[in-house]
Amino acid sequence: MEAAFPEPSLFEDLSGWNVVQFSNESIRFHRWMMRLEMNKNFARVTARLVRYTPWLLRPLLRLGDGEPSYRKFVVLSR
């Protein structure tokens, strides 16, 4: 936790590597979902939806992606 998070520029000049960077959910959407998940009924229903219909939830949750994002991912491949 003491180390700074890497800046995207760290991955720009890596010769021989394919670099893909992408974001996930927006901070606003993440905060909203965390508040909803504190409700027992919401948590119960969504747990069942995740278990039995992930194909339905995945595209709906992608609507919450955006900037500023809660987390960024960097994938390196040769």
mmJSON file of the N, C-alpha and C atoms, coordinates in Angstrom:
{"data_MODEL":{"atom_site":{
"group_PDB":["ATOM","ATOM","ATOM","ATOM","ATOM","ATOM","ATOM","ATOM","ATOM","ATOM","ATOM","ATOM","ATOM","ATOM","ATOM","ATOM","ATOM","ATOM","ATOM","ATOM","ATOM","ATOM","ATOM","ATOM","ATOM","ATOM","ATOM","ATOM","ATOM","ATOM","ATOM","ATOM","ATOM","ATOM","ATOM","ATOM","ATOM","ATOM","ATOM","ATOM","ATOM","ATOM","ATOM","ATOM","ATOM","ATOM","ATOM","ATOM","ATOM","ATOM","ATOM","ATOM","ATOM","ATOM","ATOM","ATOM","ATOM","ATOM","ATOM","ATOM","ATOM","ATOM","ATOM","ATOM","ATOM","ATOM","ATOM","ATOM","ATOM","ATOM","ATOM","ATOM","ATOM","ATOM","ATOM","ATOM","ATOM","ATOM","ATOM","ATOM","ATOM","ATOM","ATOM","ATOM","ATOM","ATOM","ATOM","ATOM","ATOM","ATOM","ATOM","ATOM","ATOM","ATOM","ATOM","ATOM","ATOM","ATOM","ATOM","ATOM","ATOM","ATOM","ATOM","ATOM","ATOM","ATOM","ATOM","ATOM","ATOM","ATOM","ATOM","ATOM","ATOM","ATOM","ATOM","ATOM","ATOM","ATOM","ATOM","ATOM","ATOM","ATOM","ATOM","ATOM","ATOM","ATOM","ATOM","ATOM","ATOM","ATOM","ATOM","ATOM","ATOM","ATOM","ATOM","ATOM","ATOM","ATOM","ATOM","ATOM","ATOM","ATOM","ATOM","ATOM","ATOM","ATOM","ATOM","ATOM","ATOM","ATOM","ATOM","ATOM","ATOM","ATOM","ATOM","ATOM","ATOM","ATOM","ATOM","ATOM","ATOM","ATOM","ATOM","ATOM","ATOM","ATOM","ATOM","ATOM","ATOM","ATOM","ATOM","ATOM","ATOM","ATOM","ATOM","ATOM","ATOM","ATOM","ATOM","ATOM","ATOM","ATOM","ATOM","ATOM","ATOM","ATOM","ATOM","ATOM","ATOM","ATOM","ATOM","ATOM","ATOM","ATOM","ATOM","ATOM","ATOM","ATOM","ATOM","ATOM","ATOM","ATOM","ATOM","ATOM","ATOM","ATOM","ATOM","ATOM","ATOM","ATOM","ATOM","ATOM","ATOM","ATOM","ATOM","ATOM","ATOM","ATOM","ATOM","ATOM","ATOM","ATOM","ATOM","ATOM","ATOM","ATOM","ATOM","ATOM","ATOM","ATOM","ATOM","ATOM","ATOM","ATOM"],
"id":[1,2,3,4,5,6,7,8,9,10,11,12,13,14,15,16,17,18,19,20,21,22,23,24,25,26,27,28,29,30,31,32,33,34,35,36,37,38,39,40,41,42,43,44,45,46,47,48,49,50,51,52,53,54,55,56,57,58,59,60,61,62,63,64,65,66,67,68,69,70,71,72,73,74,75,76,77,78,79,80,81,82,83,84,85,86,87,88,89,90,91,92,93,94,95,96,97,98,99,100,101,102,103,104,105,106,107,108,109,110,111,112,113,114,115,116,117,118,119,120,121,122,123,124,125,126,127,128,129,130,131,132,133,134,135,136,137,138,139,140,141,142,143,144,145,146,147,148,149,150,151,152,153,154,155,156,157,158,159,160,161,162,163,164,165,166,167,168,169,170,171,172,173,174,175,176,177,178,179,180,181,182,183,184,185,186,187,188,189,190,191,192,193,194,195,196,197,198,199,200,201,202,203,204,205,206,207,208,209,210,211,212,213,214,215,216,217,218,219,220,221,222,223,224,225,226,227,228,229,230,231,232,233,234],
"type_symbol":["N","C","C","N","C","C","N","C","C","N","C","C","N","C","C","N","C","C","N","C","C","N","C","C","N","C","C","N","C","C","N","C","C","N","C","C","N","C","C","N","C","C","N","C","C","N","C","C","N","C","C","N","C","C","N","C","C","N","C","C","N","C","C","N","C","C","N","C","C","N","C","C","N","C","C","N","C","C","N","C","C","N","C","C","N","C","C","N","C","C","N","C","C","N","C","C","N","C","C","N","C","C","N","C","C","N","C","C","N","C","C","N","C","C","N","C","C","N","C","C","N","C","C","N","C","C","N","C","C","N","C","C","N","C","C","N","C","C","N","C","C","N","C","C","N","C","C","N","C","C","N","C","C","N","C","C","N","C","C","N","C","C","N","C","C","N","C","C","N","C","C","N","C","C","N","C","C","N","C","C","N","C","C","N","C","C","N","C","C","N","C","C","N","C","C","N","C","C","N","C","C","N","C","C","N","C","C","N","C","C","N","C","C","N","C","C","N","C","C","N","C","C","N","C","C","N","C","C","N","C","C","N","C","C"],
"label_atom_id":["N","CA","C","N","CA","C","N","CA","C","N","CA","C","N","CA","C","N","CA","C","N","CA","C","N","CA","C","N","CA","C","N","CA","C","N","CA","C","N","CA","C","N","CA","C","N","CA","C","N","CA","C","N","CA","C","N","CA","C","N","CA","C","N","CA","C","N","CA","C","N","CA","C","N","CA","C","N","CA","C","N","CA","C","N","CA","C","N","CA","C","N","CA","C","N","CA","C","N","CA","C","N","CA","C","N","CA","C","N","CA","C","N","CA","C","N","CA","C","N","CA","C","N","CA","C","N","CA","C","N","CA","C","N","CA","C","N","CA","C","N","CA","C","N","CA","C","N","CA","C","N","CA","C","N","CA","C","N","CA","C","N","CA","C","N","CA","C","N","CA","C","N","CA","C","N","CA","C","N","CA","C","N","CA","C","N","CA","C","N","CA","C","N","CA","C","N","CA","C","N","CA","C","N","CA","C","N","CA","C","N","CA","C","N","CA","C","N","CA","C","N","CA","C","N","CA","C","N","CA","C","N","CA","C","N","CA","C","N","CA","C","N","CA","C","N","CA","C","N","CA","C","N","CA","C","N","CA","C","N","CA","C","N","CA","C","N","CA","C","N","CA","C"],
"label_alt_id":[null,null,null,null,null,null,null,null,null,null,null,null,null,null,null,null,null,null,null,null,null,null,null,null,null,null,null,null,null,null,null,null,null,null,null,null,null,null,null,null,null,null,null,null,null,null,null,null,null,null,null,null,null,null,null,null,null,null,null,null,null,null,null,null,null,null,null,null,null,null,null,null,null,null,null,null,null,null,null,null,null,null,null,null,null,null,null,null,null,null,null,null,null,null,null,null,null,null,null,null,null,null,null,null,null,null,null,null,null,null,null,null,null,null,null,null,null,null,null,null,null,null,null,null,null,null,null,null,null,null,null,null,null,null,null,null,null,null,null,null,null,null,null,null,null,null,null,null,null,null,null,null,null,null,null,null,null,null,null,null,null,null,null,null,null,null,null,null,null,null,null,null,null,null,null,null,null,null,null,null,null,null,null,null,null,null,null,null,null,null,null,null,null,null,null,null,null,null,null,null,null,null,null,null,null,null,null,null,null,null,null,null,null,null,null,null,null,null,null,null,null,null,null,null,null,null,null,null,null,null,null,null,null,null],
"label_comp_id":["MET","MET","MET","GLU","GLU","GLU","ALA","ALA","ALA","ALA","ALA","ALA","PHE","PHE","PHE","PRO","PRO","PRO","GLU","GLU","GLU","PRO","PRO","PRO","SER","SER","SER","LEU","LEU","LEU","PHE","PHE","PHE","GLU","GLU","GLU","ASP","ASP","ASP","LEU","LEU","LEU","SER","SER","SER","GLY","GLY","GLY","TRP","TRP","TRP","ASN","ASN","ASN","VAL","VAL","VAL","VAL","VAL","VAL","GLN","GLN","GLN","PHE","PHE","PHE","SER","SER","SER","ASN","ASN","ASN","GLU","GLU","GLU","SER","SER","SER","ILE","ILE","ILE","ARG","ARG","ARG","PHE","PHE","PHE","HIS","HIS","HIS","ARG","ARG","ARG","TRP","TRP","TRP","MET","MET","MET","MET","MET","MET","ARG","ARG","ARG","LEU","LEU","LEU","GLU","GLU","GLU","MET","MET","MET","ASN","ASN","ASN","LYS","LYS","LYS","ASN","ASN","ASN","PHE","PHE","PHE","ALA","ALA","ALA","ARG","ARG","ARG","VAL","VAL","VAL","THR","THR","THR","ALA","ALA","ALA","ARG","ARG","ARG","LEU","LEU","LEU","VAL","VAL","VAL","ARG","ARG","ARG","TYR","TYR","TYR","THR","THR","THR","PRO","PRO","PRO","TRP","TRP","TRP","LEU","LEU","LEU","LEU","LEU","LEU","ARG","ARG","ARG","PRO","PRO","PRO","LEU","LEU","LEU","LEU","LEU","LEU","ARG","ARG","ARG","LEU","LEU","LEU","GLY","GLY","GLY","ASP","ASP","ASP","GLY","GLY","GLY","GLU","GLU","GLU","PRO","PRO","PRO","SER","SER","SER","TYR","TYR","TYR","ARG","ARG","ARG","LYS","LYS","LYS","PHE","PHE","PHE","VAL","VAL","VAL","VAL","VAL","VAL","LEU","LEU","LEU","SER","SER","SER","ARG","ARG","ARG"],
"label_asym_id":["A","A","A","A","A","A","A","A","A","A","A","A","A","A","A","A","A","A","A","A","A","A","A","A","A","A","A","A","A","A","A","A","A","A","A","A","A","A","A","A","A","A","A","A","A","A","A","A","A","A","A","A","A","A","A","A","A","A","A","A","A","A","A","A","A","A","A","A","A","A","A","A","A","A","A","A","A","A","A","A","A","A","A","A","A","A","A","A","A","A","A","A","A","A","A","A","A","A","A","A","A","A","A","A","A","A","A","A","A","A","A","A","A","A","A","A","A","A","A","A","A","A","A","A","A","A","A","A","A","A","A","A","A","A","A","A","A","A","A","A","A","A","A","A","A","A","A","A","A","A","A","A","A","A","A","A","A","A","A","A","A","A","A","A","A","A","A","A","A","A","A","A","A","A","A","A","A","A","A","A","A","A","A","A","A","A","A","A","A","A","A","A","A","A","A","A","A","A","A","A","A","A","A","A","A","A","A","A","A","A","A","A","A","A","A","A","A","A","A","A","A","A","A","A","A","A","A","A","A","A","A","A","A","A"],
"label_entity_id":["1","1","1","1","1","1","1","1","1","1","1","1","1","1","1","1","1","1","1","1","1","1","1","1","1","1","1","1","1","1","1","1","1","1","1","1","1","1","1","1","1","1","1","1","1","1","1","1","1","1","1","1","1","1","1","1","1","1","1","1","1","1","1","1","1","1","1","1","1","1","1","1","1","1","1","1","1","1","1","1","1","1","1","1","1","1","1","1","1","1","1","1","1","1","1","1","1","1","1","1","1","1","1","1","1","1","1","1","1","1","1","1","1","1","1","1","1","1","1","1","1","1","1","1","1","1","1","1","1","1","1","1","1","1","1","1","1","1","1","1","1","1","1","1","1","1","1","1","1","1","1","1","1","1","1","1","1","1","1","1","1","1","1","1","1","1","1","1","1","1","1","1","1","1","1","1","1","1","1","1","1","1","1","1","1","1","1","1","1","1","1","1","1","1","1","1","1","1","1","1","1","1","1","1","1","1","1","1","1","1","1","1","1","1","1","1","1","1","1","1","1","1","1","1","1","1","1","1","1","1","1","1","1","1"],
"label_seq_id":[1,1,1,2,2,2,3,3,3,4,4,4,5,5,5,6,6,6,7,7,7,8,8,8,9,9,9,10,10,10,11,11,11,12,12,12,13,13,13,14,14,14,15,15,15,16,16,16,17,17,17,18,18,18,19,19,19,20,20,20,21,21,21,22,22,22,23,23,23,24,24,24,25,25,25,26,26,26,27,27,27,28,28,28,29,29,29,30,30,30,31,31,31,32,32,32,33,33,33,34,34,34,35,35,35,36,36,36,37,37,37,38,38,38,39,39,39,40,40,40,41,41,41,42,42,42,43,43,43,44,44,44,45,45,45,46,46,46,47,47,47,48,48,48,49,49,49,50,50,50,51,51,51,52,52,52,53,53,53,54,54,54,55,55,55,56,56,56,57,57,57,58,58,58,59,59,59,60,60,60,61,61,61,62,62,62,63,63,63,64,64,64,65,65,65,66,66,66,67,67,67,68,68,68,69,69,69,70,70,70,71,71,71,72,72,72,73,73,73,74,74,74,75,75,75,76,76,76,77,77,77,78,78,78],
"pdbx_PDB_ins_code":[null,null,null,null,null,null,null,null,null,null,null,null,null,null,null,null,null,null,null,null,null,null,null,null,null,null,null,null,null,null,null,null,null,null,null,null,null,null,null,null,null,null,null,null,null,null,null,null,null,null,null,null,null,null,null,null,null,null,null,null,null,null,null,null,null,null,null,null,null,null,null,null,null,null,null,null,null,null,null,null,null,null,null,null,null,null,null,null,null,null,null,null,null,null,null,null,null,null,null,null,null,null,null,null,null,null,null,null,null,null,null,null,null,null,null,null,null,null,null,null,null,null,null,null,null,null,null,null,null,null,null,null,null,null,null,null,null,null,null,null,null,null,null,null,null,null,null,null,null,null,null,null,null,null,null,null,null,null,null,null,null,null,null,null,null,null,null,null,null,null,null,null,null,null,null,null,null,null,null,null,null,null,null,null,null,null,null,null,null,null,null,null,null,null,null,null,null,null,null,null,null,null,null,null,null,null,null,null,null,null,null,null,null,null,null,null,null,null,null,null,null,null,null,null,null,null,null,null,null,null,null,null,null,null],
"Cartn_x":[0.82,0.0,0.863,2.106,2.977,3.477,3.502,3.992,2.917,3.368,2.431,1.899,0.695,0.145,0.886,1.121,1.849,1.033,1.705,1.067,0.975,-0.035,-0.146,1.086,1.782,2.966,4.066,4.04,5.031,5.02,3.874,3.712,3.774,4.071,4.023,5.172,6.376,7.55,8.136,7.306,7.795,7.908,9.113,9.288,9.149,8.489,8.279,7.049,6.355,5.162,3.937,2.836,1.547,0.887,0.553,-0.003,-1.445,-2.351,-3.759,-4.159,-4.699,-5.157,-6.661,-7.363,-8.804,-9.273,-10.42,-11.004,-12.225,-12.639,-13.898,-14.887,-15.68,-16.79,-16.347,-17.233,-16.957,-17.041,-16.4,-16.409,-17.83,-18.6,-19.982,-20.822,-20.683,-21.432,-20.978,-19.68,-19.141,-19.708,-19.71,-20.238,-21.72,-22.472,-23.905,-24.141,-23.38,-23.534,-23.146,-22.101,-21.686,-22.773,-23.434,-24.529,-25.709,-26.021,-27.127,-26.822,-25.576,-25.214,-25.27,-25.396,-25.561,-26.971,-27.896,-29.269,-29.345,-29.796,-29.841,-30.664,-31.816,-32.688,-32.028,-31.414,-30.727,-29.588,-28.825,-27.698,-28.181,-29.285,-29.835,-30.266,-30.986,-31.485,-30.323,-29.386,-28.27,-27.38,-27.234,-26.444,-27.078,-28.388,-29.076,-28.958,-29.077,-28.932,-27.535,-26.532,-25.147,-24.938,-25.547,-25.368,-26.099,-27.331,-28.149,-28.249,-27.989,-28.11,-26.946,-25.701,-24.583,-24.598,-25.113,-25.205,-26.116,-27.059,-27.964,-27.329,-26.627,-26.056,-24.831,-24.014,-22.758,-22.97,-23.853,-24.047,-24.647,-25.486,-26.06,-24.988,-24.097,-23.036,-22.029,-21.845,-20.937,-21.437,-22.721,-23.253,-22.697,-22.214,-21.644,-20.179,-19.57,-18.166,-18.036,-16.919,-16.684,-15.622,-15.365,-14.36,-15.042,-14.44,-13.234,-13.557,-12.664,-12.943,-12.436,-13.037,-12.661,-11.322,-11.076,-9.862,-9.458,-8.149,-7.626,-6.83,-6.893,-6.183,-5.18,-4.052,-3.041,-2.706,-2.824,-2.517,-1.328,-0.254,0.944,1.016,1.284,1.455,2.535,3.17,4.247,3.673],
"Cartn_y":[-1.198,0.0,1.262,1.133,2.298,2.676,1.739,2.009,2.73,3.623,4.35,3.409,3.7,2.909,3.256,2.279,2.576,3.46,4.365,5.227,4.464,4.738,4.058,4.257,5.357,5.62,4.585,3.903,2.873,1.759,1.517,0.403,0.813,2.065,2.548,2.058,2.003,1.704,0.325,-0.68,-2.037,-2.737,-2.78,-3.401,-4.919,-5.513,-6.953,-7.399,-6.468,-6.802,-6.137,-6.848,-6.267,-5.816,-4.544,-3.983,-3.563,-4.093,-3.708,-3.178,-1.944,-1.346,-1.112,-1.452,-1.187,-0.923,-0.299,0.072,-0.791,-0.807,-1.475,-0.441,-0.775,0.07,1.464,2.395,3.77,3.872,4.85,5.055,5.282,6.059,6.346,5.073,4.227,2.968,2.036,1.975,1.124,1.542,2.815,3.318,2.976,3.151,2.851,1.366,0.491,-0.949,-1.357,-0.773,-1.119,-0.763,0.352,0.74,-0.213,-0.607,-1.551,-2.907,-3.337,-4.66,-4.746,-3.622,-3.644,-4.064,-4.025,-4.446,-5.965,-6.68,-8.14,-8.694,-8.089,-8.579,-8.42,-7.282,-7.055,-8.064,-8.278,-9.213,-10.637,-11.032,-12.369,-12.544,-11.569,-11.655,-11.65,-10.75,-10.682,-11.92,-12.507,-13.738,-14.851,-14.932,-15.944,-15.634,-14.358,-13.989,-14.301,-14.008,-14.291,-15.793,-16.557,-18.017,-18.654,-18.215,-18.888,-18.19,-16.898,-16.185,-15.213,-15.675,-14.751,-14.157,-14.905,-14.415,-13.194,-13.071,-11.926,-10.719,-10.961,-9.864,-9.228,-10.041,-9.519,-8.287,-8.325,-7.124,-5.951,-6.249,-5.163,-4.472,-5.251,-4.66,-3.887,-4.289,-3.559,-2.131,-1.905,-0.543,0.401,-0.155,0.653,0.996,0.481,0.797,2.248,2.859,4.23,4.916,6.132,6.946,7.974,8.361,7.783,6.401,5.467,4.083,3.745,2.724,2.235,1.508,0.815,0.024,-0.021,-0.041,-0.195,-1.483,-2.124,-3.381,-3.197,-3.848,-3.851,-5.318,-5.703,-7.068,-7.021,-7.74,-7.821,-9.211,-9.27,-10.562,-10.433,-11.522,-11.53,-11.804],
"Cartn_z":[0.0,0.0,0.0,0.398,0.428,-0.966,-1.889,-3.241,-4.049,-4.879,-5.748,-6.828,-7.319,-8.408,-9.688,-10.561,-11.804,-12.738,-13.381,-14.377,-15.697,-16.511,-17.815,-18.698,-18.534,-19.355,-19.108,-17.988,-17.677,-18.717,-19.319,-20.242,-21.71,-22.018,-23.399,-24.268,-23.763,-24.595,-24.324,-24.246,-24.029,-25.378,-25.918,-27.235,-27.099,-28.076,-28.071,-27.302,-26.696,-25.91,-26.518,-26.51,-26.877,-25.573,-25.5,-24.271,-24.52,-23.721,-23.797,-22.422,-22.397,-21.148,-21.249,-20.198,-20.193,-18.771,-18.685,-17.401,-17.134,-15.886,-15.577,-15.08,-14.112,-13.695,-13.245,-13.493,-13.077,-11.553,-11.031,-9.577,-9.081,-9.809,-9.407,-9.366,-10.399,-10.444,-9.32,-9.074,-8.007,-6.645,-6.377,-5.105,-4.955,-6.029,-6.026,-5.742,-6.415,-6.199,-4.779,-4.241,-2.883,-1.87,-2.082,-1.173,-1.302,-2.539,-2.74,-2.12,-2.208,-1.697,-0.17,0.5,1.953,2.354,1.406,1.636,1.482,2.507,2.492,1.335,1.089,0.017,-1.349,-1.577,-2.846,-3.005,-1.945,-1.987,-2.279,-1.695,-1.923,-3.376,-3.881,-5.258,-6.247,-6.068,-7.021,-6.934,-5.755,-5.636,-6.471,-6.445,-7.261,-8.749,-9.094,-10.503,-11.021,-10.213,-10.614,-10.79,-9.914,-9.983,-11.159,-11.421,-12.412,-13.766,-13.81,-15.096,-15.321,-15.255,-15.476,-16.887,-17.85,-19.221,-19.321,-18.43,-18.422,-17.735,-16.647,-15.867,-16.504,-17.172,-17.721,-18.612,-19.618,-20.446,-19.674,-18.687,-17.884,-17.041,-16.454,-15.64,-16.494,-17.738,-18.639,-18.891,-18.704,-18.872,-17.812,-16.703,-15.633,-15.835,-16.915,-17.187,-17.647,-17.305,-17.759,-16.939,-17.31,-16.632,-15.747,-14.674,-14.095,-13.542,-13.778,-13.423,-12.03,-11.486,-10.164,-10.236,-11.354,-11.502,-12.971,-13.228,-14.586,-14.659,-15.814,-16.044,-17.159,-17.045,-18.088,-18.366,-19.629,-20.028,-20.975,-20.619,-21.447,-22.054,-23.356,-24.023,-25.085,-25.393,-26.408,-27.751],
"occupancy":[1.0,1.0,1.0,1.0,1.0,1.0,1.0,1.0,1.0,1.0,1.0,1.0,1.0,1.0,1.0,1.0,1.0,1.0,1.0,1.0,1.0,1.0,1.0,1.0,1.0,1.0,1.0,1.0,1.0,1.0,1.0,1.0,1.0,1.0,1.0,1.0,1.0,1.0,1.0,1.0,1.0,1.0,1.0,1.0,1.0,1.0,1.0,1.0,1.0,1.0,1.0,1.0,1.0,1.0,1.0,1.0,1.0,1.0,1.0,1.0,1.0,1.0,1.0,1.0,1.0,1.0,1.0,1.0,1.0,1.0,1.0,1.0,1.0,1.0,1.0,1.0,1.0,1.0,1.0,1.0,1.0,1.0,1.0,1.0,1.0,1.0,1.0,1.0,1.0,1.0,1.0,1.0,1.0,1.0,1.0,1.0,1.0,1.0,1.0,1.0,1.0,1.0,1.0,1.0,1.0,1.0,1.0,1.0,1.0,1.0,1.0,1.0,1.0,1.0,1.0,1.0,1.0,1.0,1.0,1.0,1.0,1.0,1.0,1.0,1.0,1.0,1.0,1.0,1.0,1.0,1.0,1.0,1.0,1.0,1.0,1.0,1.0,1.0,1.0,1.0,1.0,1.0,1.0,1.0,1.0,1.0,1.0,1.0,1.0,1.0,1.0,1.0,1.0,1.0,1.0,1.0,1.0,1.0,1.0,1.0,1.0,1.0,1.0,1.0,1.0,1.0,1.0,1.0,1.0,1.0,1.0,1.0,1.0,1.0,1.0,1.0,1.0,1.0,1.0,1.0,1.0,1.0,1.0,1.0,1.0,1.0,1.0,1.0,1.0,1.0,1.0,1.0,1.0,1.0,1.0,1.0,1.0,1.0,1.0,1.0,1.0,1.0,1.0,1.0,1.0,1.0,1.0,1.0,1.0,1.0,1.0,1.0,1.0,1.0,1.0,1.0,1.0,1.0,1.0,1.0,1.0,1.0,1.0,1.0,1.0,1.0,1.0,1.0,1.0,1.0,1.0,1.0,1.0,1.0],
"B_iso_or_equiv":[0.0,0.0,0.0,0.0,0.0,0.0,0.0,0.0,0.0,0.0,0.0,0.0,0.0,0.0,0.0,0.0,0.0,0.0,0.0,0.0,0.0,0.0,0.0,0.0,0.0,0.0,0.0,0.0,0.0,0.0,0.0,0.0,0.0,0.0,0.0,0.0,0.0,0.0,0.0,0.0,0.0,0.0,0.0,0.0,0.0,0.0,0.0,0.0,0.0,0.0,0.0,0.0,0.0,0.0,0.0,0.0,0.0,0.0,0.0,0.0,0.0,0.0,0.0,0.0,0.0,0.0,0.0,0.0,0.0,0.0,0.0,0.0,0.0,0.0,0.0,0.0,0.0,0.0,0.0,0.0,0.0,0.0,0.0,0.0,0.0,0.0,0.0,0.0,0.0,0.0,0.0,0.0,0.0,0.0,0.0,0.0,0.0,0.0,0.0,0.0,0.0,0.0,0.0,0.0,0.0,0.0,0.0,0.0,0.0,0.0,0.0,0.0,0.0,0.0,0.0,0.0,0.0,0.0,0.0,0.0,0.0,0.0,0.0,0.0,0.0,0.0,0.0,0.0,0.0,0.0,0.0,0.0,0.0,0.0,0.0,0.0,0.0,0.0,0.0,0.0,0.0,0.0,0.0,0.0,0.0,0.0,0.0,0.0,0.0,0.0,0.0,0.0,0.0,0.0,0.0,0.0,0.0,0.0,0.0,0.0,0.0,0.0,0.0,0.0,0.0,0.0,0.0,0.0,0.0,0.0,0.0,0.0,0.0,0.0,0.0,0.0,0.0,0.0,0.0,0.0,0.0,0.0,0.0,0.0,0.0,0.0,0.0,0.0,0.0,0.0,0.0,0.0,0.0,0.0,0.0,0.0,0.0,0.0,0.0,0.0,0.0,0.0,0.0,0.0,0.0,0.0,0.0,0.0,0.0,0.0,0.0,0.0,0.0,0.0,0.0,0.0,0.0,0.0,0.0,0.0,0.0,0.0,0.0,0.0,0.0,0.0,0.0,0.0,0.0,0.0,0.0,0.0,0.0,0.0],
"pdbx_formal_charge":[null,null,null,null,null,null,null,null,null,null,null,null,null,null,null,null,null,null,null,null,null,null,null,null,null,null,null,null,null,null,null,null,null,null,null,null,null,null,null,null,null,null,null,null,null,null,null,null,null,null,null,null,null,null,null,null,null,null,null,null,null,null,null,null,null,null,null,null,null,null,null,null,null,null,null,null,null,null,null,null,null,null,null,null,null,null,null,null,null,null,null,null,null,null,null,null,null,null,null,null,null,null,null,null,null,null,null,null,null,null,null,null,null,null,null,null,null,null,null,null,null,null,null,null,null,null,null,null,null,null,null,null,null,null,null,null,null,null,null,null,null,null,null,null,null,null,null,null,null,null,null,null,null,null,null,null,null,null,null,null,null,null,null,null,null,null,null,null,null,null,null,null,null,null,null,null,null,null,null,null,null,null,null,null,null,null,null,null,null,null,null,null,null,null,null,null,null,null,null,null,null,null,null,null,null,null,null,null,null,null,null,null,null,null,null,null,null,null,null,null,null,null,null,null,null,null,null,null,null,null,null,null,null,null],
"auth_seq_id":[1,1,1,2,2,2,3,3,3,4,4,4,5,5,5,6,6,6,7,7,7,8,8,8,9,9,9,10,10,10,11,11,11,12,12,12,13,13,13,14,14,14,15,15,15,16,16,16,17,17,17,18,18,18,19,19,19,20,20,20,21,21,21,22,22,22,23,23,23,24,24,24,25,25,25,26,26,26,27,27,27,28,28,28,29,29,29,30,30,30,31,31,31,32,32,32,33,33,33,34,34,34,35,35,35,36,36,36,37,37,37,38,38,38,39,39,39,40,40,40,41,41,41,42,42,42,43,43,43,44,44,44,45,45,45,46,46,46,47,47,47,48,48,48,49,49,49,50,50,50,51,51,51,52,52,52,53,53,53,54,54,54,55,55,55,56,56,56,57,57,57,58,58,58,59,59,59,60,60,60,61,61,61,62,62,62,63,63,63,64,64,64,65,65,65,66,66,66,67,67,67,68,68,68,69,69,69,70,70,70,71,71,71,72,72,72,73,73,73,74,74,74,75,75,75,76,76,76,77,77,77,78,78,78],
"auth_comp_id":["MET","MET","MET","GLU","GLU","GLU","ALA","ALA","ALA","ALA","ALA","ALA","PHE","PHE","PHE","PRO","PRO","PRO","GLU","GLU","GLU","PRO","PRO","PRO","SER","SER","SER","LEU","LEU","LEU","PHE","PHE","PHE","GLU","GLU","GLU","ASP","ASP","ASP","LEU","LEU","LEU","SER","SER","SER","GLY","GLY","GLY","TRP","TRP","TRP","ASN","ASN","ASN","VAL","VAL","VAL","VAL","VAL","VAL","GLN","GLN","GLN","PHE","PHE","PHE","SER","SER","SER","ASN","ASN","ASN","GLU","GLU","GLU","SER","SER","SER","ILE","ILE","ILE","ARG","ARG","ARG","PHE","PHE","PHE","HIS","HIS","HIS","ARG","ARG","ARG","TRP","TRP","TRP","MET","MET","MET","MET","MET","MET","ARG","ARG","ARG","LEU","LEU","LEU","GLU","GLU","GLU","MET","MET","MET","ASN","ASN","ASN","LYS","LYS","LYS","ASN","ASN","ASN","PHE","PHE","PHE","ALA","ALA","ALA","ARG","ARG","ARG","VAL","VAL","VAL","THR","THR","THR","ALA","ALA","ALA","ARG","ARG","ARG","LEU","LEU","LEU","VAL","VAL","VAL","ARG","ARG","ARG","TYR","TYR","TYR","THR","THR","THR","PRO","PRO","PRO","TRP","TRP","TRP","LEU","LEU","LEU","LEU","LEU","LEU","ARG","ARG","ARG","PRO","PRO","PRO","LEU","LEU","LEU","LEU","LEU","LEU","ARG","ARG","ARG","LEU","LEU","LEU","GLY","GLY","GLY","ASP","ASP","ASP","GLY","GLY","GLY","GLU","GLU","GLU","PRO","PRO","PRO","SER","SER","SER","TYR","TYR","TYR","ARG","ARG","ARG","LYS","LYS","LYS","PHE","PHE","PHE","VAL","VAL","VAL","VAL","VAL","VAL","LEU","LEU","LEU","SER","SER","SER","ARG","ARG","ARG"],
"auth_asym_id":["A","A","A","A","A","A","A","A","A","A","A","A","A","A","A","A","A","A","A","A","A","A","A","A","A","A","A","A","A","A","A","A","A","A","A","A","A","A","A","A","A","A","A","A","A","A","A","A","A","A","A","A","A","A","A","A","A","A","A","A","A","A","A","A","A","A","A","A","A","A","A","A","A","A","A","A","A","A","A","A","A","A","A","A","A","A","A","A","A","A","A","A","A","A","A","A","A","A","A","A","A","A","A","A","A","A","A","A","A","A","A","A","A","A","A","A","A","A","A","A","A","A","A","A","A","A","A","A","A","A","A","A","A","A","A","A","A","A","A","A","A","A","A","A","A","A","A","A","A","A","A","A","A","A","A","A","A","A","A","A","A","A","A","A","A","A","A","A","A","A","A","A","A","A","A","A","A","A","A","A","A","A","A","A","A","A","A","A","A","A","A","A","A","A","A","A","A","A","A","A","A","A","A","A","A","A","A","A","A","A","A","A","A","A","A","A","A","A","A","A","A","A","A","A","A","A","A","A","A","A","A","A","A","A"],
"auth_atom_id":["N","CA","C","N","CA","C","N","CA","C","N","CA","C","N","CA","C","N","CA","C","N","CA","C","N","CA","C","N","CA","C","N","CA","C","N","CA","C","N","CA","C","N","CA","C","N","CA","C","N","CA","C","N","CA","C","N","CA","C","N","CA","C","N","CA","C","N","CA","C","N","CA","C","N","CA","C","N","CA","C","N","CA","C","N","CA","C","N","CA","C","N","CA","C","N","CA","C","N","CA","C","N","CA","C","N","CA","C","N","CA","C","N","CA","C","N","CA","C","N","CA","C","N","CA","C","N","CA","C","N","CA","C","N","CA","C","N","CA","C","N","CA","C","N","CA","C","N","CA","C","N","CA","C","N","CA","C","N","CA","C","N","CA","C","N","CA","C","N","CA","C","N","CA","C","N","CA","C","N","CA","C","N","CA","C","N","CA","C","N","CA","C","N","CA","C","N","CA","C","N","CA","C","N","CA","C","N","CA","C","N","CA","C","N","CA","C","N","CA","C","N","CA","C","N","CA","C","N","CA","C","N","CA","C","N","CA","C","N","CA","C","N","CA","C","N","CA","C","N","CA","C","N","CA","C","N","CA","C","N","CA","C","N","CA","C","N","CA","C","N","CA","C"],
"pdbx_PDB_model_num":[1,1,1,1,1,1,1,1,1,1,1,1,1,1,1,1,1,1,1,1,1,1,1,1,1,1,1,1,1,1,1,1,1,1,1,1,1,1,1,1,1,1,1,1,1,1,1,1,1,1,1,1,1,1,1,1,1,1,1,1,1,1,1,1,1,1,1,1,1,1,1,1,1,1,1,1,1,1,1,1,1,1,1,1,1,1,1,1,1,1,1,1,1,1,1,1,1,1,1,1,1,1,1,1,1,1,1,1,1,1,1,1,1,1,1,1,1,1,1,1,1,1,1,1,1,1,1,1,1,1,1,1,1,1,1,1,1,1,1,1,1,1,1,1,1,1,1,1,1,1,1,1,1,1,1,1,1,1,1,1,1,1,1,1,1,1,1,1,1,1,1,1,1,1,1,1,1,1,1,1,1,1,1,1,1,1,1,1,1,1,1,1,1,1,1,1,1,1,1,1,1,1,1,1,1,1,1,1,1,1,1,1,1,1,1,1,1,1,1,1,1,1,1,1,1,1,1,1,1,1,1,1,1,1]
}}}
